[in-house]
Amino acid sequence: MTFTVLTVCTGNICRSPLAELILAESLSGIRDVRVESAGTGALVGHGMPDPALRLAREDGFAGESHRARQISEKLIGDAGLILALSREHRRAVVSLVPSAVRRTFTLRELANIVPAAQSSASDSTQRSTSDSAEALKDAVALAARLRGTVPPPEDPADFDVIDPFRRSEATYQLSYTQLKPAAVAVGLYLRRSAEASS
């Protein structure tokens, strides 16, 4: 069984591909795990704009081959974890596939839950599976159970990553500054969950 992480933004050319690159790097080498991205209003076939590519390159990622694609019920259905880049995208995913609600978070929302999930996971002495995909499924289920118990930020907008498309270089930088630490934290949580099963 393959476990798929799907990142979602609007055009699938700035935020979700950058999150995809970071998460793919975090999860590299883990068998049966893949990271993909899509957009709710994708600029289908378009690549990442130059400012986003520059940010990726600065961190050693190659995003030149990325091509935007539209979100679909199948992509959502096949994903074990959907990471939306804003609450608007999370709503769009769940509107399309209501059953995806428990495996759909904003990226920053899940990053906010990660410390509690890691603590809860380390308290557990039993491992229910030796399969990394199953372990990741369990990690997502744990985060979903904790969602209502972890205090949210004072400003709900802190669960969003700002859209930099057609805006200034400074806005691209701000967007990446919001996105990167959350993607790193989530990637580390998923990697540790997968490795704990092996």
Secondary structure, DSSP 8 states (H G I E B T S, - for coil): --EEEEEEESSSSSHHHHHHHHHHHHTTT-TTEEEEEEETT--TT----HHHHHHHHHTT---TT----B--HHHHHH-SEEEESSHHHHHHHHHH-GGGGGGEEEHHHHHHHHHHHHHHHHH------S-HHHHHHHHHHHHHHHTTTS---SSGGGGS----TTS-HHHHHHHHHHHHHHHHHHHHHHHHHHHHT-
